């Protein structure tokens, strides 16, 4: 099992200094999430060949690798112009990933929950164009349901991935989204079975508790989705159940610490969460063959 870090809270650190800092924080693996000088949110990648080569040298020197690359594009539209642009951006991002020496990419379904049927149709159009590229390059695609995507439910996401019917497309369980994807993390993980290859680890509160008033969003009736990416133990995710279930299903993939809430103490937070993950992994024997 690889314990990786999403360095979003460190995005102000120059790219070529990032590997050494990640190693200093005790990580050997990076999940490279959007940053303005590399793969920005929702627009074409900015990185060039020279920067990729320099970044790879720094990674090697620090003893750190890229476990996965996380791009976010509007590939489920629902607008056709946005979808076509996103496919172009995806093609370049896949090439960047290959040039980094990485063979895993993870992302979200995107689209709109209020236009779920139209968004899903756009998603399938994009998959028809992109799946042959993933297959040709030997890059695995790991998908997660995200709050406010056209697909938010955990079991529903697993079923959709099964419908893609490719050995290269698998499922990511995001712990801080637990209460937006059905609330029963053990059920979703077990339902995914061998499709579960990737985790996002951070804590969150259960917005469904207290008669739905754990969070109060104004105006009443707002469709806004609210969740957090907190330190382990600061929310209501059942971590003993989480790691027990991982051990039971034989999980041995990528587990990414993706806490975003504490930029003012980012280094302390990322170290503490890595240590917590390692404690739980040792306690429950996750990743042992």
C-alpha positions as CSV (number, residue, x, y, z in Angstrom):
1,X,0.0,0.0,0.0
2,X,1.3,3.4,-0.9
3,X,0.7,6.3,1.4
4,X,0.7,9.4,-0.8
5,X,0.2,13.1,-0.2
6,X,-1.9,15.6,-2.1
7,X,0.3,18.7,-1.9
8,X,-2.5,21.2,-2.5
9,X,-1.8,23.0,0.7
10,X,1.8,23.4,-0.5
11,X,0.9,24.8,-3.9
12,X,2.8,28.0,-3.2
13,X,6.0,26.0,-2.9
14,X,7.9,26.2,-6.3
15,X,7.4,23.0,-8.2
16,X,11.1,22.0,-8.3
17,X,11.3,22.4,-4.5
18,X,8.3,20.2,-3.8
19,X,9.9,16.8,-3.9
20,X,12.5,17.6,-1.3
21,X,9.8,19.1,1.0
22,X,7.5,16.1,0.6
23,X,10.4,13.8,1.5
24,X,11.1,16.0,4.5
25,X,7.5,15.5,5.6
26,X,8.1,11.7,5.5
27,X,6.2,10.8,2.3
28,X,7.6,8.9,-0.6
29,X,4.7,9.3,-2.9
30,X,2.8,12.3,-4.4
31,X,-0.7,12.6,-5.8
32,X,-0.1,15.5,-8.1
33,X,-3.3,17.6,-7.9
34,X,-4.0,20.8,-9.9
35,X,-1.7,23.7,-9.5
36,X,-1.5,26.8,-11.7
37,X,2.0,26.1,-13.1
38,X,1.4,22.4,-14.0
39,X,-2.2,21.1,-14.5
40,X,-4.5,24.0,-13.5
41,X,-8.2,23.5,-12.7
42,X,-10.4,23.2,-15.8
43,X,-8.0,24.6,-18.4
44,X,-5.2,23.2,-20.6
45,X,-2.0,22.0,-18.9
46,X,0.7,24.6,-18.6
47,X,3.8,22.4,-18.1
48,X,6.4,21.9,-20.9
49,X,8.9,19.2,-21.6
50,X,11.8,21.0,-20.0
51,X,9.9,21.4,-16.7
52,X,8.8,17.8,-16.7
53,X,12.4,16.7,-17.1
54,X,13.6,19.0,-14.4
55,X,10.8,17.9,-12.0
56,X,11.7,14.2,-12.6
57,X,15.3,14.9,-11.7
58,X,14.2,16.5,-8.4
59,X,11.9,13.6,-7.7
60,X,14.7,11.1,-8.2
61,X,17.0,13.1,-6.1
62,X,14.5,13.3,-3.2
63,X,13.6,9.6,-3.5
64,X,10.0,10.5,-4.2
65,X,7.7,9.3,-7.0
66,X,4.4,10.4,-8.5
67,X,1.9,7.8,-7.4
68,X,-1.0,9.4,-9.4
69,X,-1.9,12.5,-11.3
70,X,-5.2,14.2,-10.6
71,X,-6.6,16.5,-13.3
72,X,-10.1,18.1,-13.1
73,X,-11.8,19.0,-16.4
74,X,-15.5,19.5,-17.4
75,X,-15.5,16.3,-19.5
76,X,-19.2,15.7,-18.6
77,X,-20.3,19.1,-19.8
78,X,-23.2,19.2,-19.9
79,X,-22.3,21.8,-22.7
80,X,-20.7,20.2,-25.8
81,X,-18.1,23.0,-26.2
82,X,-16.9,22.5,-22.6
83,X,-16.8,18.7,-23.1
84,X,-14.8,18.9,-26.3
85,X,-12.3,21.3,-24.7
86,X,-12.0,19.0,-21.7
87,X,-11.2,16.0,-23.9
88,X,-8.3,18.0,-25.5
89,X,-7.0,18.9,-22.1
90,X,-7.3,15.3,-21.0
91,X,-5.2,14.1,-23.9
92,X,-2.4,16.4,-23.0
93,X,-2.7,15.5,-19.3
94,X,-2.4,11.8,-20.2
95,X,0.8,12.6,-22.1
96,X,2.2,14.6,-19.2
97,X,1.5,11.7,-16.9
98,X,3.3,9.3,-19.1
99,X,6.2,11.6,-19.4
100,X,6.4,11.8,-15.6
101,X,6.8,8.0,-15.6
102,X,3.4,7.5,-13.9
103,X,0.7,5.1,-14.9
104,X,-2.2,6.2,-12.7
105,X,-4.6,9.1,-13.0
106,X,-7.6,9.8,-10.8
107,X,-10.4,12.3,-11.3
108,X,-14.1,13.1,-10.7
109,X,-17.2,12.4,-12.8
110,X,-18.0,16.2,-13.0
111,X,-21.2,17.3,-14.7
112,X,-24.3,18.6,-13.0
113,X,-26.6,16.8,-10.6
114,X,-29.6,18.9,-11.8
115,X,-28.8,17.7,-15.3
116,X,-27.7,14.2,-14.5
117,X,-29.0,12.4,-17.6
118,X,-27.5,14.9,-20.0
119,X,-24.2,15.0,-18.1
120,X,-23.9,11.2,-18.1
121,X,-24.5,11.2,-21.8
122,X,-21.6,13.6,-22.2
123,X,-19.4,11.5,-19.9
124,X,-19.9,8.5,-22.1
125,X,-19.0,10.5,-25.2
126,X,-15.8,11.6,-23.5
127,X,-15.0,8.0,-22.4
128,X,-15.5,6.8,-26.0
129,X,-12.8,9.2,-27.1
130,X,-10.4,8.9,-24.2
131,X,-10.6,5.2,-23.2
132,X,-8.6,4.1,-26.2
133,X,-5.9,6.7,-25.2
134,X,-5.7,5.3,-21.7
135,X,-5.5,1.8,-23.1
136,X,-2.8,2.7,-25.6
137,X,-0.7,4.4,-23.0
138,X,-1.3,1.8,-20.3
139,X,-2.6,4.4,-17.8
140,X,-5.1,3.4,-15.2
141,X,-8.1,5.8,-14.6
142,X,-9.6,5.9,-11.1
143,X,-12.9,7.7,-10.6
144,X,-14.7,9.1,-7.6
145,X,-18.2,10.4,-7.0
146,X,-17.9,14.0,-5.8
147,X,-20.5,16.2,-4.2
148,X,-22.2,18.2,-6.9
149,X,-21.2,15.8,-9.7
150,X,-23.8,14.1,-11.9
151,X,-23.0,11.0,-9.9
152,X,-22.7,11.5,-6.1
153,X,-23.7,8.1,-4.8
154,X,-21.0,5.5,-3.9
155,X,-22.8,2.4,-5.1
156,X,-24.1,4.2,-8.2
157,X,-20.5,5.2,-9.0
158,X,-19.4,1.6,-8.7
159,X,-22.2,0.5,-11.0
160,X,-21.2,3.1,-13.6
161,X,-17.6,2.1,-13.5
162,X,-18.6,-1.6,-14.0
163,X,-20.5,-0.4,-17.0
164,X,-17.3,1.0,-18.5
165,X,-16.1,-2.6,-18.4
166,X,-12.4,-1.9,-18.6
167,X,-9.6,-3.4,-16.5
168,X,-8.0,0.0,-16.5
169,X,-10.9,1.9,-14.9
170,X,-11.4,1.5,-11.1
171,X,-13.0,3.2,-8.1
172,X,-11.7,5.7,-5.6
173,X,-13.3,5.9,-2.1
174,X,-13.1,9.4,-0.7
175,X,-13.5,9.4,3.1
176,X,-14.5,13.1,3.4
177,X,-17.3,12.5,1.0
178,X,-18.7,9.6,3.0
179,X,-21.8,11.5,4.0
180,X,-22.5,12.6,0.4
181,X,-22.3,9.1,-1.1
182,X,-24.7,7.2,1.1
183,X,-23.0,7.3,4.6
184,X,-22.2,3.6,4.8
185,X,-18.5,3.5,4.0
186,X,-18.2,-0.2,4.7
187,X,-21.0,-1.1,2.4
188,X,-19.6,1.0,-0.5
189,X,-16.1,-0.4,-0.1
190,X,-17.4,-4.0,0.0
191,X,-19.7,-3.4,-2.9
192,X,-16.7,-2.0,-4.9
193,X,-14.6,-5.1,-4.1
194,X,-11.6,-5.4,-6.4
195,X,-12.5,-2.2,-8.1
196,X,-11.4,-0.3,-5.0
197,X,-7.8,0.7,-5.8
198,X,-7.5,4.2,-4.4
199,X,-8.4,6.2,-1.2
200,X,-8.6,9.8,-0.3
201,X,-8.1,10.3,3.5
202,X,-9.4,13.3,5.4
203,X,-12.2,13.8,8.0
204,X,-15.6,15.4,7.7
205,X,-18.8,16.0,9.6
206,X,-22.0,14.2,8.9
207,X,-24.3,16.8,7.4
208,X,-27.2,14.4,7.7
209,X,-27.2,14.3,11.5
210,X,-29.2,16.4,13.9
211,X,-32.3,16.3,11.7
212,X,-30.2,17.6,8.8
213,X,-29.1,20.7,10.7
214,X,-25.5,19.8,11.4
215,X,-24.8,22.5,8.9
216,X,-27.2,25.4,8.3
217,X,-27.0,26.8,4.8
218,X,-28.9,30.0,3.9
219,X,-31.1,30.6,2.1
220,X,-33.2,27.6,3.2
221,X,-33.6,25.0,0.5
222,X,-30.1,25.8,-1.0
223,X,-28.7,23.0,-3.1
224,X,-25.2,23.8,-2.0
225,X,-23.1,20.7,-1.0
226,X,-20.9,21.3,2.1
227,X,-18.1,19.1,3.4
228,X,-14.6,19.4,4.8
229,X,-11.2,17.9,4.4
230,X,-10.1,17.9,8.0
231,X,-7.4,16.2,10.0
232,X,-8.2,12.6,11.0
233,X,-10.2,12.7,14.2
234,X,-11.6,16.2,13.8
235,X,-14.8,15.0,12.1
236,X,-17.2,12.0,12.2
237,X,-15.8,9.5,9.8
238,X,-15.5,6.1,11.7
239,X,-11.8,5.5,11.2
240,X,-11.7,2.1,13.0
241,X,-14.4,0.9,10.7
242,X,-12.7,2.4,7.7
243,X,-9.4,0.6,8.2
244,X,-11.0,-2.6,9.5
245,X,-13.0,-2.8,6.2
246,X,-9.9,-2.1,4.1
247,X,-8.1,-5.0,5.8
248,X,-11.2,-7.2,5.3
249,X,-11.4,-6.5,1.6
250,X,-7.6,-6.8,1.1
251,X,-7.0,-3.3,0.0
252,X,-3.4,-2.7,-1.2
253,X,-3.6,0.4,-3.4
254,X,-2.9,4.1,-3.1
255,X,-4.0,6.0,0.0
256,X,-3.7,9.7,-0.4
257,X,-3.7,12.1,2.6
258,X,-5.8,15.0,1.1
259,X,-6.4,17.4,4.0
260,X,-7.1,20.9,2.8
261,X,-8.4,22.8,5.8
262,X,-5.2,24.0,7.6
263,X,-3.0,25.9,5.2
264,X,-1.7,28.0,8.1
265,X,-0.1,24.8,9.6
266,X,0.1,22.7,6.5
267,X,3.4,20.9,7.2
268,X,2.3,20.0,10.8
269,X,-1.0,18.7,9.5
270,X,0.4,16.6,6.7
271,X,3.0,15.0,9.1
272,X,0.3,14.3,11.7
273,X,-2.1,12.7,9.2
274,X,0.6,10.5,7.7
275,X,1.5,9.2,11.2
276,X,-2.2,8.6,11.9
277,X,-2.6,6.6,8.7
278,X,0.5,4.6,9.4
279,X,-0.8,3.8,13.0
280,X,-4.1,2.6,11.6
281,X,-2.5,0.6,8.9
282,X,-0.2,-1.2,11.4
283,X,-3.1,-1.7,13.9
284,X,-5.4,-3.4,11.4
285,X,-2.8,-5.0,9.0
286,X,-4.0,-3.1,5.9
287,X,-2.0,-4.0,2.8
288,X,-0.6,-7.3,4.2
289,X,-0.7,-10.2,1.8
